[in-house]
Amino acid sequence: MRALVTGGTGLVGFNLTSYLYNEGHDLVITGHDAETKLSNFKGIYLQPSFIGLDWDRIGKVDVVFHQAAINDTTLLDKKEMFRANVDSSVELFKYSIENGCKKIVYASSTAVYGNEKAPYIENITKLNPLNPYAESKVELEKEAMKFAKEYPDIVFVGLRYCNIYGPGEQHKGKRATMIYQLAQQMLHGDPKIFFDGEQKRDYIYVKDVVKANIFAAKSKESCIVNCGTGKATSFNEIIKILNSILNLNRKPIYIKNPFPERYQSYTECDMKLAKEIINFTPDFDIFNGIKDYYESGYLVSNFR
């Protein structure tokens, strides 16, 4: 299989590229060295960004895994967000179709649900984007659905990612998951979390996200499905798990939430549709995912 992975040096893209490359597939990726560096990669690596790609170097691909995006939810420049996340994606879809690609898997986000009540159900929960990033993902889904209707022989699968953690997020800084950030805090002292620590997130390990992409590429129908575990975990519980795995005994320090009106207190995905359409169920629960993350050497590798 010849595949194009956009955002191939990001969290999902890095792990997906590594998996596909180790499986012997012919790869073209986009990315840049400010993210996760790939070792011994001998495919085509296009830099510095997804925007302005050299289409001639890409050529024909069998599958597109579109992971590239501006994913900073604090960026309020809607024009720039849509240029990167929507307009460039449309150009990618057009090029891929024109060159015979039949399978396109693209990254969406559960941010499209905003503060709607969880668990999120794809065709029931209202879309309520709260920032330009989420708005761009709603628009991306609409554009992909237009293509899917116009080209019924081409399968488009959108994966609404929940909170992804794992090797390859170290470069993200404050955008890294709270699992990573709490681990950093706990190696040096007691961690700070918003009162009362019972806010919950549906965390999915990046290896399961890779699995979801692979299964999505085998789908026989176009769809948009959630990509989570279907089970939310509180920050208090995350600290307990990290204490166990890191052999620590830290206690949470509770602080006031400075923006309660914009804060999601509970995220969780209903995963029935993903199981039904692309046959995806995650392999890792939260404890075993964090344990595997730690054993990879990435969870604490940057600490001194």
C-alpha positions in Angstrom: 0.0 0.0 0.0 1.2 3.5 -0.8 -0.1 6.0 1.7 0.1 9.7 2.4 0.2 10.8 6.1 -0.2 14.5 6.6 1.0 15.7 10.0 3.3 12.7 10.1 5.5 14.2 12.8 2.6 15.1 15.2 1.2 12.9 18.0 -1.0 10.7 15.9 0.9 11.1 12.7 4.2 10.0 14.2 2.8 6.9 15.7 0.8 6.1 12.6 3.8 6.7 10.3 6.0 4.4 12.5 3.4 1.7 12.5 2.9 1.8 8.7 6.6 2.1 7.9 7.4 -0.9 10.1 4.7 -2.9 8.3 6.5 -2.2 5.0 4.2 0.3 3.4 5.4 2.9 0.9 4.9 6.3 2.6 4.8 10.0 1.9 4.5 12.2 4.9 4.3 15.9 5.7 5.6 17.5 8.9 8.5 19.3 10.4 11.4 18.7 12.7 10.1 20.9 15.5 7.8 18.1 16.3 8.8 14.4 16.8 11.8 13.4 14.7 11.5 10.1 12.8 14.5 7.7 13.0 15.7 5.8 9.9 12.6 6.9 7.8 13.4 6.3 4.2 10.0 7.4 2.7 9.3 10.8 1.2 9.3 13.5 3.9 7.9 16.9 2.8 8.7 20.0 4.8 8.1 22.5 6.2 4.3 22.2 6.3 1.2 20.7 4.8 0.3 24.1 3.2 1.8 24.5 -0.3 2.7 20.8 -0.9 4.6 19.7 -3.9 1.9 17.5 -5.4 4.2 16.1 -8.1 6.4 14.5 -5.5 3.4 12.9 -3.8 2.1 11.1 -6.9 -0.6 8.5 -6.7 -1.5 7.1 -3.2 -3.9 4.3 -2.2 -4.9 5.8 1.1 -4.7 9.3 2.7 -4.5 9.6 6.5 -5.1 13.4 7.0 -3.8 14.4 10.4 -2.4 17.8 9.8 -4.1 20.8 11.3 -3.7 23.8 13.5 -5.1 22.3 16.8 -4.6 25.3 19.1 -8.0 25.9 20.6 -6.9 29.3 21.9 -6.1 30.6 18.4 -9.0 33.1 17.6 -7.9 33.9 14.1 -10.8 32.2 12.3 -9.5 33.1 8.8 -6.1 31.5 9.4 -7.7 28.5 11.1 -10.1 27.8 8.2 -7.3 28.3 5.6 -5.2 25.7 7.3 -7.8 23.2 8.4 -10.5 23.5 5.8 -9.3 25.2 2.6 -6.1 23.1 2.4 -8.0 20.0 3.3 -10.3 20.6 0.4 -7.4 20.9 -2.0 -5.9 17.7 -0.6 -9.2 15.9 -1.2 -9.4 17.2 -4.7 -5.9 16.1 -5.5 -6.3 12.7 -4.0 -9.5 12.0 -5.9 -8.0 13.2 -9.2 -5.1 10.8 -8.7 -7.2 7.8 -8.1 -7.2 7.5 -4.3 -10.2 5.6 -3.0 -9.8 5.8 0.8 -9.5 9.0 2.8 -9.3 9.0 6.6 -9.3 12.4 8.3 -9.0 13.7 11.8 -11.9 15.5 13.3 -12.5 16.2 17.0 -15.0 15.8 19.8 -14.5 19.6 20.2 -17.4 19.8 17.7 -19.7 18.9 20.5 -18.6 21.8 22.7 -20.4 21.7 26.1 -23.2 19.4 25.1 -24.0 16.7 27.5 -21.9 13.5 27.4 -21.7 10.8 26.4 -21.5 12.1 22.8 -23.5 10.1 20.2 -22.6 11.0 16.6 -26.0 11.4 15.0 -27.8 12.5 18.2 -25.7 14.9 20.2 -25.9 18.5 18.9 -22.8 20.1 17.4 -21.9 23.1 19.4 -18.4 24.4 18.5 -17.1 26.9 21.0 -14.0 28.2 19.2 -12.5 28.6 15.7 -10.7 25.3 15.9 -13.9 23.4 16.6 -15.8 25.4 14.0 -13.1 24.4 11.4 -13.6 20.7 12.2 -17.4 21.1 11.8 -16.8 22.7 8.4 -14.2 20.0 7.4 -16.8 17.3 8.1 -19.3 19.1 5.9 -16.8 19.4 3.1 -15.9 15.7 3.4 -19.5 14.7 3.3 -20.0 16.7 0.1 -17.2 14.9 -1.5 -18.5 11.5 -0.3 -21.9 12.3 -1.9 -20.3 13.5 -5.2 -17.9 10.5 -5.4 -19.8 7.5 -3.9 -17.0 5.1 -4.9 -14.6 6.9 -2.6 -14.8 6.2 1.2 -14.3 9.2 3.5 -14.0 8.4 7.2 -13.9 11.1 9.8 -12.6 10.2 13.3 -13.7 12.5 16.1 -10.7 12.3 18.3 -11.2 12.6 22.1 -8.3 13.3 24.5 -5.3 11.4 22.9 -2.2 10.7 25.0 1.0 8.9 24.4 4.5 9.0 22.9 4.9 11.9 20.5 3.1 14.7 22.5 6.2 16.1 24.3 6.6 18.9 21.8 3.1 20.2 22.4 3.9 22.0 25.7 0.8 23.4 27.3 -1.3 21.6 24.6 0.0 18.2 25.8 -2.5 16.1 27.7 -3.0 16.5 31.5 -1.6 12.9 31.8 1.7 14.1 30.5 1.6 17.4 32.4 0.6 15.9 35.7 3.4 13.3 35.4 5.9 16.2 34.9 4.5 18.0 38.0 4.5 14.8 40.1 8.2 14.1 39.6 9.0 17.4 41.3 6.2 17.8 43.8 2.4 17.7 44.4 0.3 18.3 41.2 -2.1 21.2 40.8 -5.6 20.6 39.5 -8.9 22.5 39.5 -11.2 22.0 42.5 -12.4 19.4 43.2 -10.5 17.1 40.8 -13.7 15.2 39.7 -13.7 16.6 36.3 -13.6 13.7 33.8 -12.0 13.1 30.4 -12.3 10.2 27.9 -8.6 9.6 27.3 -7.6 7.3 24.5 -4.1 5.9 24.1 -2.4 6.8 20.8 -1.8 3.2 19.8 -5.6 2.7 19.8 -5.9 5.8 17.6 -3.5 4.2 15.2 -5.7 1.1 15.2 -8.8 3.2 14.6 -7.1 4.8 11.5 -6.1 1.4 10.1 -9.6 0.1 10.6 -11.1 3.2 9.1 -9.0 2.7 6.0 -10.7 -0.7 5.6 -14.3 0.7 5.9 -16.7 0.0 3.1 -18.8 3.1 3.7 -18.2 6.8 4.4 -19.0 7.8 7.9 -18.1 10.0 10.9 -17.4 8.2 14.1 -16.1 8.9 17.6 -12.6 7.9 18.6 -12.4 7.4 22.3 -12.6 4.6 24.8 -16.2 5.2 26.0 -15.1 5.6 29.6 -14.2 8.9 31.3 -11.6 9.1 34.1 -11.4 11.9 36.7 -8.2 13.9 37.4 -8.1 12.5 40.9 -8.0 9.0 39.5 -5.3 9.9 37.0 -3.1 11.1 39.9 -3.7 7.8 41.7 -2.7 5.8 38.6 0.4 8.0 38.1 1.4 7.5 41.7 1.1 3.7 41.2 3.1 3.6 38.0 5.7 6.2 39.0 6.0 4.8 42.5 5.2 8.1 44.1 2.8 9.3 46.8 1.8 12.8 45.6 -1.4 14.6 46.8 -3.4 16.9 44.6 -3.4 20.6 45.3 -6.8 22.0 44.4 -6.9 25.5 42.7 -9.7 27.7 41.5 -10.8 27.2 37.9 -10.4 30.7 36.3 -12.7 30.1 33.4 -15.5 27.8 34.5 -17.9 28.9 31.8 -15.6 27.7 29.0 -14.4 24.6 30.7 -15.5 21.1 29.8 -16.1 19.2 33.0 -17.0 15.9 31.4 -16.1 14.4 28.1 -17.0 10.9 27.0 -17.7 9.2 23.7 -20.4 6.7 22.9 -18.4 4.1 20.8 -21.2 1.9 19.5 -21.2 3.4 16.0 -17.4 3.0 15.6 -17.8 -0.6 16.5 -20.7 -1.1 14.1 -19.2 0.6 11.1 -15.4 0.3 11.2 -15.3 -2.5 13.8 -13.1 -0.5 16.2 -12.8 -1.1 19.9 -9.8 0.1 21.9 -7.3 -2.3 23.4 -6.0 -0.2 26.3 -7.9 0.9 29.4 -6.5 4.0 31.1 -4.2 2.2 33.5 -2.6 -0.1 30.9 -2.3 2.8 28.5 -0.4 5.0 30.9 1.7 2.0 31.9 2.6 1.3 28.3 3.4 5.1 27.9 5.7 5.0 30.9 7.4 1.8 29.6 8.0 3.4 26.2 10.4 5.9 27.9 8.5 9.0 26.6 6.4 9.8 29.6 9.3 10.9 31.8 12.2 11.1 29.3 12.3 14.9 29.3 12.6 15.3 33.1 15.8 16.3 34.8 
